[in-house]
Amino acid sequence: MSSENEIMSSGDSVMSNEDEVMSSENEVMSNESKIMSSGVVKAVCISDTKGVQKKNVGSARFLANWGAEGDAHAGNWHRQVSLLSYDKVEGFNALGAGVGHGDFGENIVAGGIDFRALPVGTLLKCGGAVLEITQIGKECHAHCSIYHKMGDCIMPREGVFARVITEGVISAGDRMDVVLHKTPLRAAVITLSDKGAAGLREDESGPLIGRMLKEAGYVVEERRVLPDDRTRLESLLTNLSDRRRVDLILTTGGTGFSRRDVTPEATLAVAERAAPGIAEAIRAHSLGITGRAMLGRGVAAIRGGTLIVNLPGSPKAVRESLEYVLPHLRHGVEILRGDAAECGVT
């Protein structure tokens, strides 16, 4: 089985924002919703222990903001339910894999739906339950028995994850509707601080960014505190961009001259395109407040459909920078989402 646990390294601090991002069915469904396609549930699987294959139980109750009742992976987080496409499993079995329902650790197998092709935010309606896709694919930290047998495992690239918006019972044979709707802008906040990650200093900048984003109409999907570690920051930026597919990532800290300040290097390492004007604007604005702004090394870049912006570390500098650039970032983010035209285009 492909492990469904994102391995958290010591020194990470995780702030759960599930209460903030959860929406009622009426709030979610009222936003230009449209049924795009439908499929059929082939299996419903659970396990009472993490790290083992799940058992096909045929039917389960899915609890709001929790997951499948009795399943070890249920909880107050964004990966409450895992799903796989039946056609992908059958294609893998045609290669000699010989896997059954639940062997990948998935909760739901459904035919007629290519889950991997759906955008984050897609709703799945089935058996009275409403699920919202929150992540596409996963990072495999330890190869499972399937991988060792086949030299491959489809769960990391084909599996998707969802949170439960509305409670309901999902059973094999049920129809599952795929509902597309316009989602709010989604963001993540990362604070880089050795002392903050070790619990020796209170993170004031991260919560401030979260509040300012919320006031600007964003949903903050995740807020994290990491030590100044380039490898771990690159991994988190990649996960948030490629799998969580948030629209905007704001980092704070790690942009100075210290040898431990590696935020710009990590950002550029995962970047696909540069967005230099944003960092230039932040520095130009800040130079009107303090000459030391010229020492800031923050950058801005794009990976996939995600904009990543480095902010300074102090709460004062964060507020000054965001008050200036945040209103303008929305247009760029909406262009990346396909919700707005380029400047000058009518």
C-alpha positions as CSV (number, residue, x, y, z in Angstrom):
1,M,0.0,0.0,0.0
2,S,1.2,3.5,-0.7
3,S,1.4,5.4,2.6
4,E,-1.1,8.2,2.8
5,N,0.7,10.0,5.6
6,E,2.7,13.1,4.7
7,I,5.8,12.6,7.0
8,M,6.3,15.7,9.1
9,S,9.8,16.5,10.0
10,S,10.6,17.6,13.5
11,G,10.7,21.4,13.8
12,D,7.6,22.0,11.6
13,S,4.7,23.8,13.2
14,V,1.4,23.3,11.5
15,M,-1.6,25.6,12.0
16,S,-4.8,23.9,11.0
17,N,-7.3,26.2,9.2
18,E,-10.0,23.6,8.5
19,D,-12.6,25.6,10.5
20,E,-11.8,28.6,8.3
21,V,-11.9,26.8,5.0
22,M,-14.9,24.6,5.6
23,S,-18.1,25.8,3.9
24,S,-21.7,24.6,4.1
25,E,-23.2,22.9,1.1
26,N,-25.4,25.9,0.4
27,E,-22.5,28.3,0.4
28,V,-20.4,26.0,-1.9
29,M,-23.2,25.0,-4.3
30,S,-24.5,28.5,-4.8
31,N,-21.4,29.7,-6.6
32,E,-22.1,29.1,-10.3
33,S,-22.3,25.3,-9.8
34,K,-22.8,23.0,-12.8
35,I,-22.9,19.2,-13.0
36,M,-20.2,18.3,-15.6
37,S,-20.2,14.5,-15.6
38,S,-21.2,11.5,-13.5
39,G,-19.7,8.1,-12.6
40,V,-20.6,5.1,-10.5
41,V,-19.0,4.1,-7.1
42,K,-17.4,0.7,-7.4
43,A,-16.1,0.3,-3.8
44,V,-16.0,2.0,-0.4
45,C,-13.0,1.0,1.7
46,I,-11.9,1.8,5.3
47,S,-9.2,0.7,7.8
48,D,-9.0,1.3,11.5
49,T,-5.2,1.6,11.3
50,K,-2.9,3.8,9.2
51,G,-0.3,2.2,7.1
52,V,-2.3,-0.9,6.1
53,Q,-4.4,-1.8,3.1
54,K,-8.1,-0.8,3.5
55,K,-11.0,-3.3,3.3
56,N,-13.9,-2.9,0.9
57,V,-16.9,-2.6,3.2
58,G,-19.4,-1.6,0.4
59,S,-20.9,1.3,2.3
60,A,-19.9,3.9,4.8
61,R,-21.1,7.1,6.4
62,F,-19.0,10.2,5.6
63,L,-19.1,12.7,8.4
64,A,-18.8,16.5,7.7
65,N,-15.3,17.8,8.2
66,W,-14.1,14.4,9.3
67,G,-14.2,11.6,6.7
68,A,-15.4,8.0,6.6
69,E,-16.8,6.9,9.9
70,G,-14.4,4.3,11.4
71,D,-11.5,5.1,9.0
72,A,-8.0,5.8,10.5
73,H,-7.3,8.6,8.0
74,A,-10.4,10.6,8.9
75,G,-9.8,13.8,10.9
76,N,-9.8,17.6,10.9
77,W,-7.4,18.0,8.0
78,H,-7.6,18.4,4.2
79,R,-7.1,14.7,3.3
80,Q,-10.1,13.2,4.9
81,V,-11.1,11.0,2.0
82,S,-8.9,9.5,-0.8
83,L,-10.3,8.5,-4.2
84,L,-9.1,6.5,-7.2
85,S,-10.5,6.1,-10.7
86,Y,-11.6,2.5,-11.4
87,D,-10.3,2.7,-15.0
88,K,-6.8,3.6,-13.7
89,V,-6.8,0.6,-11.3
90,E,-8.0,-1.7,-14.1
91,G,-5.4,-0.4,-16.4
92,F,-2.7,-1.1,-13.8
93,N,-4.1,-4.6,-13.2
94,A,-3.9,-5.3,-16.9
95,L,-0.1,-5.0,-16.4
96,G,-0.2,-7.8,-13.9
97,A,-0.5,-5.8,-10.6
98,G,-3.3,-8.0,-9.3
99,V,-4.5,-5.3,-6.8
100,G,-7.9,-5.2,-5.2
101,H,-10.1,-2.4,-4.0
102,G,-8.5,-0.7,-1.0
103,D,-5.0,-2.0,-1.6
104,F,-3.7,1.5,-2.4
105,G,-5.2,2.8,0.8
106,E,-8.1,4.5,-1.1
107,N,-11.5,5.1,0.4
108,I,-13.5,5.4,-2.8
109,V,-13.1,3.8,-6.2
110,A,-15.4,5.1,-8.9
111,G,-15.8,4.3,-12.6
112,G,-16.4,6.9,-15.3
113,I,-14.5,9.7,-13.6
114,D,-10.9,10.7,-14.2
115,F,-10.2,12.2,-10.8
116,R,-6.7,13.2,-11.7
117,A,-8.0,15.6,-14.4
118,L,-10.3,17.5,-12.1
119,P,-9.3,20.8,-10.6
120,V,-8.9,21.4,-6.9
121,G,-12.2,22.7,-5.6
122,T,-14.3,20.3,-7.7
123,L,-17.3,19.0,-5.8
124,L,-18.4,15.4,-5.8
125,K,-22.0,14.7,-4.8
126,C,-23.0,11.1,-3.9
127,G,-25.4,9.4,-1.5
128,G,-26.4,12.8,0.0
129,A,-22.7,13.5,0.8
130,V,-20.8,16.4,-0.8
131,L,-17.0,16.1,-1.0
132,E,-14.6,18.8,-2.1
133,I,-11.3,17.9,-3.8
134,T,-8.4,19.4,-1.9
135,Q,-5.3,17.8,-3.4
136,I,-4.2,16.0,-6.6
137,G,-1.6,13.3,-6.1
138,K,0.7,12.8,-3.2
139,E,4.3,12.4,-2.3
140,C,5.4,8.9,-1.7
141,H,7.9,8.8,1.2
142,A,8.3,5.1,1.4
143,H,7.7,2.6,-1.4
144,C,4.9,0.2,-0.8
145,S,4.7,-3.5,-1.6
146,I,2.8,-2.7,-4.8
147,Y,5.8,-0.6,-6.0
148,H,8.3,-3.3,-5.0
149,K,6.3,-5.8,-7.1
150,M,5.6,-3.6,-10.1
151,G,8.3,-1.0,-10.0
152,D,5.4,1.5,-10.0
153,C,2.4,2.7,-8.0
154,I,-0.4,4.7,-9.3
155,M,-1.6,6.3,-6.0
156,P,1.0,9.1,-5.9
157,R,0.0,10.4,-9.3
158,E,-3.6,9.2,-9.8
159,G,-5.0,9.5,-6.2
160,V,-6.9,12.6,-5.2
161,F,-8.0,13.7,-1.7
162,A,-11.1,15.5,-0.5
163,R,-12.7,16.9,2.6
164,V,-16.4,16.2,3.5
165,I,-18.6,19.3,3.2
166,T,-22.0,17.6,3.8
167,E,-22.6,14.3,5.6
168,G,-24.0,11.3,3.8
169,V,-23.8,7.6,3.2
170,I,-21.9,6.5,0.1
171,S,-22.3,2.9,-1.2
172,A,-21.1,0.8,-4.1
173,G,-23.5,1.3,-7.0
174,D,-24.3,4.9,-6.1
175,R,-24.1,7.6,-8.8
176,M,-21.4,10.2,-8.2
177,D,-21.9,13.6,-9.8
178,V,-18.9,15.9,-10.7
179,V,-19.8,19.5,-9.9
180,L,-17.6,22.4,-11.1
181,H,-18.1,25.7,-9.4
182,K,-16.1,28.9,-9.0
183,T,-14.0,28.7,-5.9
184,P,-12.7,31.6,-3.8
185,L,-9.0,32.5,-4.2
186,R,-6.9,30.1,-2.1
187,A,-3.7,30.9,-0.3
188,A,-1.0,29.5,2.0
189,V,1.3,31.2,4.4
190,I,4.8,30.0,5.3
191,T,6.9,31.5,8.1
192,L,10.7,30.8,7.9
193,S,12.2,31.0,11.4
194,D,14.6,28.6,13.2
195,K,13.4,30.0,16.6
196,G,9.8,30.0,15.6
197,A,9.9,26.4,14.4
198,A,11.6,25.4,17.7
199,G,8.9,27.2,19.7
200,L,11.4,29.7,21.1
201,R,9.7,32.7,19.4
202,E,6.1,33.5,18.7
203,D,5.2,33.8,15.0
204,E,3.6,37.2,14.6
205,S,4.0,37.7,10.9
206,G,2.3,34.5,9.7
207,P,-1.0,35.2,11.6
208,L,-0.9,38.8,10.4
209,I,-0.6,37.7,6.7
210,G,-3.4,35.3,7.3
211,R,-5.7,38.0,8.6
212,M,-4.8,40.4,5.8
213,L,-5.5,37.7,3.2
214,K,-8.8,36.8,4.7
215,E,-9.8,40.5,4.8
216,A,-8.9,40.6,1.0
217,G,-11.3,37.7,0.3
218,Y,-8.8,34.8,0.2
219,V,-9.3,31.4,1.9
220,V,-6.1,30.5,3.8
221,E,-5.8,26.8,3.2
222,E,-2.6,26.3,5.3
223,R,-0.3,28.2,7.5
224,R,3.1,26.6,8.4
225,V,6.2,27.5,10.4
226,L,9.4,26.0,9.1
227,P,13.1,26.4,10.1
228,D,15.3,28.0,7.6
229,D,15.9,24.8,5.7
230,R,16.1,25.1,1.9
231,T,15.3,21.5,1.1
232,R,12.2,21.4,3.3
233,L,11.0,24.7,2.0
234,E,11.4,23.6,-1.7
235,S,9.4,20.4,-0.9
236,L,6.6,22.4,0.8
237,L,6.4,24.9,-2.0
238,T,6.2,22.1,-4.6
239,N,3.5,20.3,-2.6
240,L,1.4,23.4,-2.2
241,S,1.7,24.3,-5.9
242,D,1.5,20.9,-7.6
243,R,-0.8,19.0,-5.3
244,R,-2.8,21.5,-3.1
245,R,-2.8,23.9,-6.1
246,V,-3.3,27.0,-4.1
247,D,-3.4,30.3,-6.0
248,L,-1.0,32.2,-3.9
249,I,1.8,31.4,-1.5
250,L,3.2,34.1,0.8
251,T,6.4,33.5,2.7
252,T,7.8,35.6,5.5
253,G,11.4,35.6,6.7
254,G,14.6,34.2,5.4
255,T,15.3,37.0,2.9
256,G,18.2,38.7,4.6
257,F,22.0,38.3,4.4
258,S,22.4,35.6,7.0
259,R,23.8,32.3,5.7
260,R,20.6,30.7,7.0
261,D,18.4,33.0,4.9
262,V,17.6,30.8,1.9
263,T,14.0,31.6,1.1
264,P,14.8,33.3,-2.2
265,E,17.1,30.4,-3.3
266,A,14.4,27.9,-2.5
267,T,11.7,29.9,-4.3
268,L,13.8,30.2,-7.5
269,A,14.7,26.5,-7.4
270,V,11.1,25.5,-7.8
271,A,10.1,28.4,-10.0
272,E,9.0,27.9,-13.6
273,R,8.7,31.6,-14.4
274,A,10.0,34.8,-12.7
275,A,7.7,37.6,-11.6
276,P,10.4,40.2,-10.7
277,G,8.1,43.2,-10.8
278,I,6.4,42.2,-7.5
279,A,9.6,42.1,-5.5
280,E,10.9,45.2,-7.1
281,A,7.6,47.0,-6.2
282,I,8.0,45.9,-2.5
283,R,11.5,47.1,-2.3
284,A,10.7,50.4,-4.0
285,H,7.8,51.1,-1.7
286,S,9.8,50.1,1.4
287,L,12.8,52.3,0.4
288,G,10.4,55.3,1.0
289,I,10.2,54.1,4.7
290,T,13.7,52.8,5.4
291,G,17.0,52.7,3.4
292,R,17.6,49.2,4.7
293,A,14.9,47.9,2.3
294,M,17.7,47.7,-0.3
295,L,19.1,44.8,1.7
296,G,16.0,42.6,1.1
297,R,16.6,39.7,-1.2
298,G,12.9,38.6,-1.6
299,V,11.8,37.3,-5.0
300,A,8.5,36.4,-6.7
301,A,7.9,33.6,-9.1
302,I,5.3,31.4,-10.7
303,R,5.0,27.6,-10.5
304,G,2.2,26.1,-12.5
305,G,-0.9,28.1,-11.5
306,T,0.6,29.3,-8.2
307,L,2.1,32.7,-7.5
308,I,4.8,32.7,-4.8
309,V,5.9,35.9,-3.2
310,N,8.6,36.4,-0.5
311,L,7.8,39.0,2.2
312,P,10.2,40.4,4.8
313,G,10.2,38.8,8.3
314,S,9.1,41.6,10.7
315,P,5.4,42.2,11.2
316,K,5.8,45.9,10.5
317,A,7.6,45.3,7.2
318,V,5.0,42.6,6.3
319,R,2.1,45.0,6.9
320,E,3.7,47.8,4.9
321,S,4.5,45.5,2.0
322,L,1.2,43.7,1.8
323,E,-0.9,46.9,2.2
324,Y,0.9,48.1,-1.0
325,V,1.0,45.0,-3.2
326,L,-1.9,42.8,-2.1
327,P,-4.6,44.7,-4.0
328,H,-2.6,44.4,-7.2
329,L,-1.7,40.7,-6.7
330,R,-5.4,39.7,-7.1
331,H,-5.3,40.6,-10.9
332,G,-2.2,38.5,-11.5
333,V,-3.7,35.5,-9.5
334,E,-6.9,35.8,-11.5
335,I,-5.0,35.7,-14.8
336,L,-3.2,32.5,-13.7
337,R,-6.6,31.0,-12.8
338,G,-8.1,32.1,-16.2
339,D,-10.6,34.3,-14.5
340,A,-9.3,37.6,-15.9
341,A,-7.8,39.0,-19.1
342,E,-4.2,40.3,-19.4
343,C,-3.7,44.0,-18.9
344,G,-4.8,45.9,-21.9
345,V,-6.8,43.0,-23.4
346,T,-10.5,43.6,-23.9
